[in-house]
Amino acid sequence: MSPETATHAFERFYRGDASRARDSGGSGLGLAIVHSIVEAHGGRIVLHTAPGDGCRFRIVLPGPTAAVATPSSG
């Protein structure tokens, strides 16, 4: 993936390969959906790419938080 394509990879309907038609390729929504879900959970997604060497996506999610004990009434 080129650096130019990588800057747009998480945008809705962005398709880095213009030679692919919608009937034979994706709609350009997959990475945008993943990005939204990860952010909704308080995480982040990072794209590492090198042209000719493939891509690596890293998803970082927050760990579980400690439950706060509340005194029971009664």
Biopython code that builds the backbone (N, CA, C, O; Angstrom):
import numpy as np
from Bio.PDB.StructureBuilder import StructureBuilder

atoms = [
    (1, "MET", "N", (0.853, -1.167, 0.000)),
    (1, "MET", "CA", (0.000, 0.000, 0.000)),
    (1, "MET", "C", (0.904, 1.237, 0.000)),
    (1, "MET", "O", (1.847, 1.336, 0.785)),
    (2, "SER", "N", (0.602, 2.148, -0.872)),
    (2, "SER", "CA", (1.416, 3.367, -0.959)),
    (2, "SER", "C", (1.118, 4.283, 0.232)),
    (2, "SER", "O", (0.061, 4.168, 0.851)),
    (3, "PRO", "N", (2.037, 5.182, 0.552)),
    (3, "PRO", "CA", (1.784, 6.131, 1.647)),
    (3, "PRO", "C", (0.529, 6.968, 1.397)),
    (3, "PRO", "O", (-0.197, 7.276, 2.342)),
    (4, "GLU", "N", (0.266, 7.335, 0.161)),
    (4, "GLU", "CA", (-0.939, 8.111, -0.186)),
    (4, "GLU", "C", (-2.202, 7.312, 0.122)),
    (4, "GLU", "O", (-3.145, 7.839, 0.712)),
    (5, "THR", "N", (-2.219, 6.050, -0.275)),
    (5, "THR", "CA", (-3.365, 5.190, -0.001)),
    (5, "THR", "C", (-3.533, 4.996, 1.501)),
    (5, "THR", "O", (-4.657, 5.010, 2.002)),
    (6, "ALA", "N", (-2.446, 4.819, 2.217)),
    (6, "ALA", "CA", (-2.502, 4.597, 3.662)),
    (6, "ALA", "C", (-3.135, 5.776, 4.398)),
    (6, "ALA", "O", (-3.802, 5.580, 5.414)),
    (7, "THR", "N", (-2.936, 6.994, 3.903)),
    (7, "THR", "CA", (-3.521, 8.165, 4.576)),
    (7, "THR", "C", (-5.038, 8.181, 4.468)),
    (7, "THR", "O", (-5.702, 8.858, 5.253)),
    (8, "HIS", "N", (-5.599, 7.447, 3.512)),
    (8, "HIS", "CA", (-7.048, 7.417, 3.304)),
    (8, "HIS", "C", (-7.669, 6.067, 3.659)),
    (8, "HIS", "O", (-8.876, 5.894, 3.496)),
    (9, "ALA", "N", (-6.895, 5.128, 4.129)),
    (9, "ALA", "CA", (-7.344, 3.741, 4.301)),
    (9, "ALA", "C", (-8.577, 3.587, 5.181)),
    (9, "ALA", "O", (-9.350, 2.651, 4.975)),
    (10, "PHE", "N", (-8.790, 4.465, 6.149)),
    (10, "PHE", "CA", (-9.914, 4.312, 7.073)),
    (10, "PHE", "C", (-11.105, 5.195, 6.709)),
    (10, "PHE", "O", (-12.057, 5.294, 7.484)),
    (11, "GLU", "N", (-11.066, 5.838, 5.539)),
    (11, "GLU", "CA", (-12.171, 6.676, 5.099)),
    (11, "GLU", "C", (-13.252, 5.820, 4.445)),
    (11, "GLU", "O", (-12.953, 4.856, 3.741)),
    (12, "ARG", "N", (-14.500, 6.181, 4.684)),
    (12, "ARG", "CA", (-15.612, 5.454, 4.074)),
    (12, "ARG", "C", (-15.546, 5.557, 2.553)),
    (12, "ARG", "O", (-15.269, 6.621, 1.998)),
    (13, "PHE", "N", (-15.800, 4.457, 1.908)),
    (13, "PHE", "CA", (-15.882, 4.318, 0.454)),
    (13, "PHE", "C", (-14.557, 4.553, -0.274)),
    (13, "PHE", "O", (-14.534, 4.607, -1.503)),
    (14, "TYR", "N", (-13.454, 4.691, 0.467)),
    (14, "TYR", "CA", (-12.160, 4.853, -0.203)),
    (14, "TYR", "C", (-11.683, 3.491, -0.671)),
    (14, "TYR", "O", (-11.694, 2.519, 0.084)),
    (15, "ARG", "N", (-11.266, 3.433, -1.922)),
    (15, "ARG", "CA", (-10.738, 2.195, -2.486)),
    (15, "ARG", "C", (-9.406, 2.524, -3.123)),
    (15, "ARG", "O", (-9.347, 3.295, -4.081)),
    (16, "GLY", "N", (-8.362, 1.962, -2.614)),
    (16, "GLY", "CA", (-7.021, 2.269, -3.071)),
    (16, "GLY", "C", (-6.705, 1.762, -4.462)),
    (16, "GLY", "O", (-5.824, 2.301, -5.131)),
    (17, "ASP", "N", (-7.407, 0.737, -4.907)),
    (17, "ASP", "CA", (-7.153, 0.161, -6.222)),
    (17, "ASP", "C", (-8.290, 0.544, -7.154)),
    (17, "ASP", "O", (-9.334, -0.108, -7.161)),
    (18, "ALA", "N", (-8.096, 1.596, -7.937)),
    (18, "ALA", "CA", (-9.137, 2.091, -8.838)),
    (18, "ALA", "C", (-9.446, 1.123, -9.972)),
    (18, "ALA", "O", (-10.482, 1.251, -10.624)),
    (19, "SER", "N", (-8.572, 0.167, -10.216)),
    (19, "SER", "CA", (-8.796, -0.765, -11.324)),
    (19, "SER", "C", (-9.842, -1.816, -10.992)),
    (19, "SER", "O", (-10.326, -2.505, -11.890)),
    (20, "ARG", "N", (-10.200, -1.953, -9.719)),
    (20, "ARG", "CA", (-11.196, -2.956, -9.328)),
    (20, "ARG", "C", (-12.586, -2.344, -9.376)),
    (20, "ARG", "O", (-12.818, -1.259, -8.842)),
    (21, "ALA", "N", (-13.503, -3.046, -10.017)),
    (21, "ALA", "CA", (-14.887, -2.595, -10.074)),
    (21, "ALA", "C", (-15.609, -3.039, -8.802)),
    (21, "ALA", "O", (-15.194, -3.996, -8.149)),
    (22, "ARG", "N", (-16.670, -2.351, -8.462)),
    (22, "ARG", "CA", (-17.426, -2.692, -7.252)),
    (22, "ARG", "C", (-17.966, -4.112, -7.294)),
    (22, "ARG", "O", (-18.070, -4.760, -6.253)),
    (23, "ASP", "N", (-18.312, -4.608, -8.473)),
    (23, "ASP", "CA", (-18.859, -5.967, -8.553)),
    (23, "ASP", "C", (-17.790, -7.031, -8.329)),
    (23, "ASP", "O", (-18.124, -8.171, -8.008)),
    (24, "SER", "N", (-16.530, -6.691, -8.487)),
    (24, "SER", "CA", (-15.461, -7.671, -8.256)),
    (24, "SER", "C", (-14.584, -7.321, -7.058)),
    (24, "SER", "O", (-13.650, -8.054, -6.732)),
    (25, "GLY", "N", (-14.884, -6.207, -6.407)),
    (25, "GLY", "CA", (-14.081, -5.785, -5.268)),
    (25, "GLY", "C", (-14.960, -5.321, -4.132)),
    (25, "GLY", "O", (-16.175, -5.512, -4.157)),
    (26, "GLY", "N", (-14.355, -4.717, -3.147)),
    (26, "GLY", "CA", (-15.099, -4.269, -1.980)),
    (26, "GLY", "C", (-15.752, -2.923, -2.201)),
    (26, "GLY", "O", (-15.572, -2.285, -3.238)),
    (27, "SER", "N", (-16.511, -2.506, -1.212)),
    (27, "SER", "CA", (-17.222, -1.236, -1.285)),
    (27, "SER", "C", (-16.424, -0.095, -0.657)),
    (27, "SER", "O", (-16.806, 1.070, -0.766)),
    (28, "GLY", "N", (-15.317, -0.433, -0.002)),
    (28, "GLY", "CA", (-14.519, 0.595, 0.657)),
    (28, "GLY", "C", (-15.031, 0.922, 2.050)),
    (28, "GLY", "O", (-14.736, 1.991, 2.585)),
    (29, "LEU", "N", (-15.793, 0.015, 2.638)),
    (29, "LEU", "CA", (-16.339, 0.263, 3.968)),
    (29, "LEU", "C", (-15.675, -0.545, 5.075)),
    (29, "LEU", "O", (-15.763, -0.157, 6.240)),
    (30, "GLY", "N", (-15.027, -1.630, 4.762)),
    (30, "GLY", "CA", (-14.505, -2.548, 5.772)),
    (30, "GLY", "C", (-13.610, -1.899, 6.806)),
    (30, "GLY", "O", (-13.874, -2.017, 8.002)),
    (31, "LEU", "N", (-12.566, -1.221, 6.384)),
    (31, "LEU", "CA", (-11.642, -0.613, 7.347)),
    (31, "LEU", "C", (-12.283, 0.550, 8.086)),
    (31, "LEU", "O", (-11.949, 0.803, 9.244)),
    (32, "ALA", "N", (-13.204, 1.266, 7.436)),
    (32, "ALA", "CA", (-13.910, 2.354, 8.115)),
    (32, "ALA", "C", (-14.780, 1.803, 9.233)),
    (32, "ALA", "O", (-14.867, 2.404, 10.303)),
    (33, "ILE", "N", (-15.426, 0.661, 8.995)),
    (33, "ILE", "CA", (-16.265, 0.034, 10.020)),
    (33, "ILE", "C", (-15.404, -0.443, 11.187)),
    (33, "ILE", "O", (-15.735, -0.211, 12.349)),
    (34, "VAL", "N", (-14.298, -1.111, 10.869)),
    (34, "VAL", "CA", (-13.394, -1.581, 11.927)),
    (34, "VAL", "C", (-12.891, -0.397, 12.752)),
    (34, "VAL", "O", (-12.870, -0.460, 13.981)),
    (35, "HIS", "N", (-12.495, 0.662, 12.090)),
    (35, "HIS", "CA", (-12.002, 1.860, 12.763)),
    (35, "HIS", "C", (-13.061, 2.409, 13.718)),
    (35, "HIS", "O", (-12.739, 2.753, 14.855)),
    (36, "SER", "N", (-14.300, 2.496, 13.284)),
    (36, "SER", "CA", (-15.382, 3.016, 14.116)),
    (36, "SER", "C", (-15.626, 2.130, 15.337)),
    (36, "SER", "O", (-15.811, 2.636, 16.445)),
    (37, "ILE", "N", (-15.627, 0.821, 15.140)),
    (37, "ILE", "CA", (-15.859, -0.103, 16.246)),
    (37, "ILE", "C", (-14.736, -0.010, 17.281)),
    (37, "ILE", "O", (-14.986, 0.035, 18.486)),
    (38, "VAL", "N", (-13.497, 0.019, 16.791)),
    (38, "VAL", "CA", (-12.348, 0.103, 17.702)),
    (38, "VAL", "C", (-12.407, 1.397, 18.511)),
    (38, "VAL", "O", (-12.206, 1.373, 19.725)),
    (39, "GLU", "N", (-12.680, 2.521, 17.856)),
    (39, "GLU", "CA", (-12.759, 3.791, 18.571)),
    (39, "GLU", "C", (-13.934, 3.824, 19.542)),
    (39, "GLU", "O", (-13.829, 4.429, 20.609)),
    (40, "ALA", "N", (-15.050, 3.187, 19.195)),
    (40, "ALA", "CA", (-16.213, 3.142, 20.089)),
    (40, "ALA", "C", (-15.891, 2.400, 21.386)),
    (40, "ALA", "O", (-16.524, 2.628, 22.417)),
    (41, "HIS", "N", (-14.912, 1.520, 21.321)),
    (41, "HIS", "CA", (-14.490, 0.774, 22.502)),
    (41, "HIS", "C", (-13.289, 1.419, 23.192)),
    (41, "HIS", "O", (-12.661, 0.809, 24.058)),
    (42, "GLY", "N", (-12.977, 2.649, 22.805)),
    (42, "GLY", "CA", (-11.893, 3.373, 23.451)),
    (42, "GLY", "C", (-10.511, 2.967, 22.980)),
    (42, "GLY", "O", (-9.517, 3.248, 23.650)),
    (43, "GLY", "N", (-10.440, 2.315, 21.845)),
    (43, "GLY", "CA", (-9.158, 1.847, 21.330)),
    (43, "GLY", "C", (-8.683, 2.647, 20.140)),
    (43, "GLY", "O", (-9.229, 3.699, 19.807)),
    (44, "ARG", "N", (-7.661, 2.124, 19.518)),
    (44, "ARG", "CA", (-7.123, 2.756, 18.313)),
    (44, "ARG", "C", (-6.619, 1.667, 17.380)),
    (44, "ARG", "O", (-6.289, 0.563, 17.812)),
    (45, "ILE", "N", (-6.565, 1.990, 16.108)),
    (45, "ILE", "CA", (-6.042, 1.070, 15.109)),
    (45, "ILE", "C", (-4.898, 1.779, 14.396)),
    (45, "ILE", "O", (-5.010, 2.948, 14.028)),
    (46, "VAL", "N", (-3.809, 1.063, 14.209)),
    (46, "VAL", "CA", (-2.612, 1.631, 13.594)),
    (46, "VAL", "C", (-2.268, 0.806, 12.368)),
    (46, "VAL", "O", (-2.288, -0.425, 12.409)),
    (47, "LEU", "N", (-1.953, 1.488, 11.280)),
    (47, "LEU", "CA", (-1.588, 0.837, 10.025)),
    (47, "LEU", "C", (-0.096, 1.002, 9.790)),
    (47, "LEU", "O", (0.427, 2.117, 9.797)),
    (48, "HIS", "N", (0.575, -0.105, 9.585)),
    (48, "HIS", "CA", (1.993, -0.111, 9.216)),
    (48, "HIS", "C", (2.059, -0.696, 7.813)),
    (48, "HIS", "O", (1.562, -1.796, 7.570)),
    (49, "THR", "N", (2.673, 0.037, 6.891)),
    (49, "THR", "CA", (2.742, -0.439, 5.520)),
    (49, "THR", "C", (4.088, -0.104, 4.892)),
    (49, "THR", "O", (4.723, 0.900, 5.215)),
    (50, "ALA", "N", (4.490, -0.969, 3.997)),
    (50, "ALA", "CA", (5.693, -0.747, 3.195)),
    (50, "ALA", "C", (5.365, -1.264, 1.804)),
    (50, "ALA", "O", (5.094, -2.454, 1.639)),
    (51, "PRO", "N", (5.385, -0.391, 0.794)),
    (51, "PRO", "CA", (5.053, -0.831, -0.565)),
    (51, "PRO", "C", (5.849, -2.072, -0.971)),
    (51, "PRO", "O", (7.071, -2.123, -0.832)),
    (52, "GLY", "N", (5.129, -3.057, -1.469)),
    (52, "GLY", "CA", (5.755, -4.301, -1.879)),
    (52, "GLY", "C", (5.989, -5.283, -0.759)),
    (52, "GLY", "O", (6.435, -6.405, -0.996)),
    (53, "ASP", "N", (5.690, -4.868, 0.479)),
    (53, "ASP", "CA", (5.946, -5.718, 1.641)),
    (53, "ASP", "C", (4.686, -5.981, 2.449)),
    (53, "ASP", "O", (4.757, -6.584, 3.520)),
    (54, "GLY", "N", (3.534, -5.541, 1.957)),
    (54, "GLY", "CA", (2.272, -5.800, 2.643)),
    (54, "GLY", "C", (1.939, -4.784, 3.716)),
    (54, "GLY", "O", (2.633, -3.782, 3.888)),
    (55, "CYS", "N", (0.860, -5.064, 4.433)),
    (55, "CYS", "CA", (0.369, -4.176, 5.481)),
    (55, "CYS", "C", (0.192, -4.951, 6.779)),
    (55, "CYS", "O", (-0.022, -6.164, 6.783)),
    (56, "ARG", "N", (0.287, -4.223, 7.866)),
    (56, "ARG", "CA", (0.019, -4.807, 9.172)),
    (56, "ARG", "C", (-0.864, -3.815, 9.922)),
    (56, "ARG", "O", (-0.554, -2.627, 10.009)),
    (57, "PHE", "N", (-1.958, -4.321, 10.456)),
    (57, "PHE", "CA", (-2.869, -3.502, 11.242)),
    (57, "PHE", "C", (-2.750, -3.929, 12.694)),
    (57, "PHE", "O", (-2.764, -5.121, 13.001)),
    (58, "ARG", "N", (-2.634, -2.960, 13.581)),
    (58, "ARG", "CA", (-2.539, -3.260, 15.007)),
    (58, "ARG", "C", (-3.705, -2.572, 15.702)),
    (58, "ARG", "O", (-3.892, -1.362, 15.576)),
    (59, "ILE", "N", (-4.479, -3.353, 16.430)),
    (59, "ILE", "CA", (-5.603, -2.817, 17.187)),
    (59, "ILE", "C", (-5.223, -2.847, 18.660)),
    (59, "ILE", "O", (-4.820, -3.880, 19.195)),
    (60, "VAL", "N", (-5.360, -1.690, 19.302)),
    (60, "VAL", "CA", (-5.045, -1.569, 20.718)),
    (60, "VAL", "C", (-6.330, -1.194, 21.438)),
    (60, "VAL", "O", (-6.927, -0.152, 21.168)),
    (61, "LEU", "N", (-6.749, -2.058, 22.361)),
    (61, "LEU", "CA", (-7.954, -1.813, 23.152)),
    (61, "LEU", "C", (-7.572, -1.652, 24.616)),
    (61, "LEU", "O", (-6.609, -2.258, 25.087)),
    (62, "PRO", "N", (-8.335, -0.829, 25.331)),
    (62, "PRO", "CA", (-8.029, -0.671, 26.754)),
    (62, "PRO", "C", (-8.328, -1.961, 27.509)),
    (62, "PRO", "O", (-9.211, -2.730, 27.129)),
    (63, "GLY", "N", (-7.586, -2.180, 28.573)),
    (63, "GLY", "CA", (-7.806, -3.354, 29.410)),
    (63, "GLY", "C", (-9.030, -3.179, 30.285)),
    (63, "GLY", "O", (-9.621, -2.100, 30.332)),
    (64, "PRO", "N", (-9.403, -4.225, 30.967)),
    (64, "PRO", "CA", (-10.564, -4.122, 31.856)),
    (64, "PRO", "C", (-10.279, -3.151, 32.998)),
    (64, "PRO", "O", (-9.150, -3.044, 33.477)),
    (65, "THR", "N", (-11.307, -2.463, 33.414)),
    (65, "THR", "CA", (-11.155, -1.545, 34.537)),
    (65, "THR", "C", (-11.649, -2.236, 35.798)),
    (65, "THR", "O", (-12.538, -3.086, 35.749)),
    (66, "ALA", "N", (-11.071, -1.867, 36.906)),
    (66, "ALA", "CA", (-11.470, -2.462, 38.180)),
    (66, "ALA", "C", (-12.864, -1.976, 38.549)),
    (66, "ALA", "O", (-13.185, -0.796, 38.410)),
    (67, "ALA", "N", (-13.663, -2.884, 39.009)),
    (67, "ALA", "CA", (-15.012, -2.513, 39.442)),
    (67, "ALA", "C", (-14.915, -1.681, 40.723)),
    (67, "ALA", "O", (-14.134, -1.992, 41.623)),
    (68, "VAL", "N", (-15.696, -0.652, 40.785)),
    (68, "VAL", "CA", (-15.696, 0.209, 41.953)),
    (68, "VAL", "C", (-16.752, -0.326, 42.912)),
    (68, "VAL", "O", (-17.931, -0.410, 42.568)),
    (69, "ALA", "N", (-16.326, -0.681, 44.094)),
    (69, "ALA", "CA", (-17.253, -1.212, 45.086)),
    (69, "ALA", "C", (-18.045, -0.071, 45.701)),
    (69, "ALA", "O", (-17.483, 0.945, 46.109)),
    (70, "THR", "N", (-19.349, -0.252, 45.761)),
    (70, "THR", "CA", (-20.203, 0.752, 46.384)),
    (70, "THR", "C", (-20.834, 0.117, 47.614)),
    (70, "THR", "O", (-21.249, -1.042, 47.585)),
    (71, "PRO", "N", (-20.901, 0.878, 48.684)),
    (71, "PRO", "CA", (-21.512, 0.314, 49.898)),
    (71, "PRO", "C", (-22.988, 0.019, 49.655)),
    (71, "PRO", "O", (-23.698, 0.812, 49.036)),
    (72, "SER", "N", (-23.436, -1.119, 50.146)),
    (72, "SER", "CA", (-24.837, -1.458, 49.990)),
    (72, "SER", "C", (-25.645, -0.788, 51.106)),
    (72, "SER", "O", (-25.188, -0.653, 52.241)),
    (73, "SER", "N", (-26.813, -0.391, 50.752)),
    (73, "SER", "CA", (-27.665, 0.256, 51.756)),
    (73, "SER", "C", (-28.585, -0.793, 52.392)),
    (73, "SER", "O", (-29.018, -1.738, 51.733)),
    (74, "GLY", "N", (-28.861, -0.615, 53.629)),
    (74, "GLY", "CA", (-29.816, -1.526, 54.233)),
    (74, "GLY", "C", (-29.337, -2.199, 55.390)),
    (74, "GLY", "O", (-30.063, -2.997, 55.984)),
]
sb = StructureBuilder()
sb.init_structure("model")
sb.init_model(0)
sb.init_chain("A")
sb.init_seg("    ")
for serial, (resi, resn, name, xyz) in enumerate(atoms, 1):
    if name == "N":
        sb.init_residue(resn, " ", resi, " ")
    sb.init_atom(name, np.array(xyz, "f"), 0.0, 1.0, " ", f" {name:<3s}", serial, name[0])
structure = sb.get_structure()
